[in-house]
Amino acid sequence: MASLRVQFGRHLRRLRLARDMTQEQFAEAARVSVDFLSLVEKGVNAPSFETLERFARALKVRVAELFNF
């Protein structure tokens, strides 16, 4: 089984792609760098609580949905 970081990153990528957002568009909306977003989606980096809130806002979902994988 993949680690929580990897599972989170894959799910985040699926949510982003379901909204037809590029990494650049999503990173700008969430106010993070494209490099950081890429590392999160690959399961290398983990976002802070504040960044989780920005991800959820940019995707128009509740924070809990980010962990529904």
NUTIDREN-338872 format. One record per atom (N, C-alpha, C): residue in one letter; residue number from 1; z negated, y, x negated. Coordinates in steps of 0.1 Angstrom, whole numbers. Atoms other than C-alpha are relative to their C-alpha. Example, Ala and Ser with C-alpha at 12.3 -4.5 7.8 and 13.67 -1.06 7.14 Angstrom:
! residues 2
+------+------+-------+-------+-------+
: resn : resi :     w :     v :     u :
+------+------+-------+-------+-------+
:    A :    1 :     0 :   -12 :    -9 :
:    A :    1 :   -78 :   -45 :  -123 :
:    A :    1 :     0 :    12 :    -9 :
:    S :    2 :     0 :   -11 :     9 :
:    S :    2 :   -71 :   -11 :  -137 :
:    S :    2 :    -8 :    11 :     8 :
+------+------+-------+-------+-------+
! end
This chain:
! residues 69
+------+------+-------+-------+-------+
: resn : resi :     w :     v :     u :
+------+------+-------+-------+-------+
:    M :    1 :     0 :   -12 :    -8 :
:    M :    1 :     0 :     0 :     0 :
:    M :    1 :     0 :    13 :    -9 :
:    A :    2 :    -1 :   -13 :     8 :
:    A :    2 :     9 :    35 :   -13 :
:    A :    2 :   -13 :     8 :     2 :
:    S :    3 :    12 :    -8 :    -1 :
:    S :    3 :   -18 :    59 :   -21 :
:    S :    3 :     1 :    11 :    11 :
:    L :    4 :     0 :   -11 :   -10 :
:    L :    4 :   -29 :    86 :     3 :
:    L :    4 :     9 :    11 :    -3 :
:    R :    5 :    -9 :   -11 :     4 :
:    R :    5 :   -11 :   112 :   -17 :
:    R :    5 :    14 :    -3 :     2 :
:    V :    6 :   -14 :     4 :    -2 :
:    V :    6 :    21 :    93 :   -16 :
:    V :    6 :     4 :     0 :    15 :
:    Q :    7 :    -2 :     1 :   -14 :
:    Q :    7 :    18 :    86 :    21 :
:    Q :    7 :     1 :    14 :     6 :
:    F :    8 :     0 :   -13 :    -5 :
:    F :    8 :    10 :   122 :    28 :
:    F :    8 :    13 :     7 :    -4 :
:    G :    9 :   -13 :    -6 :     5 :
:    G :    9 :    40 :   134 :     7 :
:    G :    9 :    12 :    -5 :     8 :
:    R :   10 :   -11 :     6 :    -7 :
:    R :   10 :    64 :   111 :    24 :
:    R :   10 :     0 :     5 :    15 :
:    H :   11 :     1 :    -5 :   -14 :
:    H :   11 :    52 :   122 :    59 :
:    H :   11 :     3 :    14 :     0 :
:    L :   12 :    -3 :   -14 :     0 :
:    L :   12 :    53 :   158 :    50 :
:    L :   12 :    15 :     3 :    -1 :
:    R :   13 :   -14 :    -1 :     2 :
:    R :   13 :    89 :   154 :    38 :
:    R :   13 :     8 :    -4 :    14 :
:    R :   14 :    -6 :     4 :   -13 :
:    R :   14 :    98 :   136 :    71 :
:    R :   14 :    -1 :    11 :    10 :
:    L :   15 :     2 :   -11 :   -10 :
:    L :   15 :    83 :   164 :    92 :
:    L :   15 :     9 :    12 :    -4 :
:    R :   16 :    -8 :   -11 :     5 :
:    R :   16 :   101 :   190 :    71 :
:    R :   16 :    15 :    -2 :     4 :
:    L :   17 :   -14 :     3 :    -2 :
:    L :   17 :   135 :   172 :    74 :
:    L :   17 :     3 :    -1 :    15 :
:    A :   18 :    -1 :     0 :   -15 :
:    A :   18 :   129 :   167 :   112 :
:    A :   18 :     3 :    14 :     6 :
:    R :   19 :    -2 :   -13 :    -5 :
:    R :   19 :   129 :   204 :   115 :
:    R :   19 :    12 :     7 :    -8 :
:    D :   20 :   -12 :    -5 :     8 :
:    D :   20 :   161 :   208 :    93 :
:    D :   20 :    -3 :    11 :    -9 :
:    M :   21 :     4 :   -10 :    10 :
:    M :   21 :   142 :   228 :    67 :
:    M :   21 :     3 :    -6 :   -14 :
:    T :   22 :    -2 :     4 :    15 :
:    T :   22 :   152 :   227 :    30 :
:    T :   22 :   -14 :     2 :    -6 :
:    Q :   23 :    13 :    -2 :     7 :
:    Q :   23 :   124 :   226 :     5 :
:    Q :   23 :    -2 :    15 :    -3 :
:    E :   24 :     1 :   -15 :     3 :
:    E :   24 :   132 :   263 :    -3 :
:    E :   24 :    -5 :     7 :    13 :
:    Q :   25 :     4 :    -6 :   -13 :
:    Q :   25 :   129 :   273 :    34 :
:    Q :   25 :   -15 :    -3 :     3 :
:    F :   26 :    13 :     3 :    -4 :
:    F :   26 :    97 :   254 :    39 :
:    F :   26 :   -10 :     6 :   -10 :
:    A :   27 :     9 :    -6 :    10 :
:    A :   27 :    81 :   265 :     6 :
:    A :   27 :    -2 :    15 :     3 :
:    E :   28 :     1 :   -14 :    -3 :
:    E :   28 :    88 :   301 :    15 :
:    E :   28 :    -9 :     2 :    13 :
:    A :   29 :     8 :    -1 :   -13 :
:    A :   29 :    74 :   297 :    51 :
:    A :   29 :   -15 :    -3 :    -3 :
:    A :   30 :    14 :     4 :     3 :
:    A :   30 :    42 :   280 :    36 :
:    A :   30 :    -6 :     8 :   -11 :
:    R :   31 :     5 :    -8 :    11 :
:    R :   31 :    39 :   305 :     8 :
:    R :   31 :    -5 :    -9 :   -12 :
:    V :   32 :     3 :     8 :    12 :
:    V :   32 :    40 :   279 :   -20 :
:    V :   32 :    13 :    -1 :    -8 :
:    S :   33 :   -12 :     1 :     8 :
:    S :   33 :    64 :   273 :   -48 :
:    S :   33 :     8 :   -12 :     3 :
:    V :   34 :    -8 :    12 :    -2 :
:    V :   34 :    93 :   249 :   -45 :
:    V :   34 :    -5 :   -11 :    -9 :
:    D :   35 :     5 :    10 :     9 :
:    D :   35 :    80 :   231 :   -76 :
:    D :   35 :   -13 :    -7 :     5 :
:    F :   36 :    12 :     6 :    -6 :
:    F :   36 :    46 :   226 :   -60 :
:    F :   36 :     3 :    -9 :    12 :
:    L :   37 :    -4 :     8 :   -12 :
:    L :   37 :    61 :   214 :   -27 :
:    L :   37 :     6 :   -13 :    -4 :
:    S :   38 :    -7 :    12 :     5 :
:    S :   38 :    83 :   190 :   -46 :
:    S :   38 :   -10 :   -11 :    -5 :
:    L :   39 :    10 :     9 :     5 :
:    L :   39 :    53 :   175 :   -64 :
:    L :   39 :    -9 :    -6 :    11 :
:    V :   40 :     8 :     5 :   -12 :
:    V :   40 :    33 :   172 :   -31 :
:    V :   40 :     8 :   -11 :     7 :
:    E :   41 :    -8 :    10 :    -7 :
:    E :   41 :    62 :   154 :   -15 :
:    E :   41 :     2 :   -13 :    -8 :
:    K :   42 :    -1 :    12 :     8 :
:    K :   42 :    64 :   130 :   -44 :
:    K :   42 :   -14 :    -7 :    -2 :
:    G :   43 :    13 :     6 :     1 :
:    G :   43 :    27 :   123 :   -42 :
:    G :   43 :    -7 :     3 :   -13 :
:    V :   44 :     6 :    -4 :    13 :
:    V :   44 :    18 :   139 :   -75 :
:    V :   44 :   -11 :     9 :     1 :
:    N :   45 :    10 :   -10 :    -3 :
:    N :   45 :    -1 :   169 :   -63 :
:    N :   45 :    -6 :    -1 :    14 :
:    A :   46 :     6 :     0 :   -14 :
:    A :   46 :   -25 :   173 :   -34 :
:    A :   46 :    -3 :    15 :     3 :
:    P :   47 :     2 :   -14 :    -4 :
:    P :   47 :   -27 :   205 :   -14 :
:    P :   47 :   -15 :     3 :     3 :
:    S :   48 :    14 :    -4 :    -4 :
:    S :   48 :   -59 :   225 :    -8 :
:    S :   48 :    -1 :     1 :    15 :
:    F :   49 :     1 :    -2 :   -15 :
:    F :   49 :   -73 :   230 :    27 :
:    F :   49 :     8 :    12 :     5 :
:    E :   50 :    -7 :   -11 :    -4 :
:    E :   50 :   -58 :   264 :    28 :
:    E :   50 :    15 :    -3 :     1 :
:    T :   51 :   -14 :     4 :     0 :
:    T :   51 :   -24 :   250 :    19 :
:    T :   51 :     4 :    -9 :    11 :
:    L :   52 :    -2 :     9 :   -11 :
:    L :   52 :   -27 :   223 :    45 :
:    L :   52 :     2 :     9 :    13 :
:    E :   53 :    -1 :    -9 :   -12 :
:    E :   53 :   -32 :   251 :    71 :
:    E :   53 :    14 :     7 :     0 :
:    R :   54 :   -13 :    -7 :     1 :
:    R :   54 :    -1 :   269 :    58 :
:    R :   54 :    11 :    -9 :     3 :
:    F :   55 :   -11 :    10 :    -3 :
:    F :   55 :    20 :   237 :    59 :
:    F :   55 :     0 :    -2 :    15 :
:    A :   56 :     0 :     3 :   -14 :
:    A :   56 :     9 :   230 :    95 :
:    A :   56 :     6 :    12 :     8 :
:    R :   57 :    -6 :   -12 :    -7 :
:    R :   57 :    17 :   266 :   106 :
:    R :   57 :    15 :     1 :    -2 :
:    A :   58 :   -14 :    -1 :     3 :
:    A :   58 :    51 :   265 :    89 :
:    A :   58 :     8 :   -11 :     8 :
:    L :   59 :    -7 :    11 :    -7 :
:    L :   59 :    59 :   232 :   107 :
:    L :   59 :    -3 :     0 :    15 :
:    K :   60 :     4 :    -1 :   -14 :
:    K :   60 :    43 :   243 :   140 :
:    K :   60 :    -7 :   -13 :     5 :
:    V :   61 :     8 :    12 :    -4 :
:    V :   61 :    19 :   213 :   142 :
:    V :   61 :   -14 :     3 :    -3 :
:    R :   62 :    14 :     0 :     3 :
:    R :   62 :   -18 :   208 :   141 :
:    R :   62 :    -2 :    -6 :   -14 :
:    V :   63 :     3 :     6 :    13 :
:    V :   63 :   -33 :   200 :   107 :
:    V :   63 :    -1 :   -15 :     1 :
:    A :   64 :     1 :    15 :    -2 :
:    A :   64 :   -42 :   165 :   120 :
:    A :   64 :    13 :    -7 :     0 :
:    E :   65 :   -14 :     6 :     0 :
:    E :   65 :    -5 :   158 :   125 :
:    E :   65 :     5 :    -3 :   -14 :
:    L :   66 :    -4 :     2 :    14 :
:    L :   66 :     0 :   161 :    88 :
:    L :   66 :    -5 :   -13 :    -6 :
:    F :   67 :     6 :    13 :     5 :
:    F :   67 :   -21 :   129 :    84 :
:    F :   67 :     3 :   -11 :    10 :
:    N :   68 :    -3 :    10 :   -10 :
:    N :   68 :    -6 :   110 :   113 :
:    N :   68 :    12 :    -9 :    -5 :
:    F :   69 :   -11 :     8 :     5 :
:    F :   69 :    14 :    85 :    93 :
:    F :   69 :    -4 :   -15 :     0 :
+------+------+-------+-------+-------+
! end
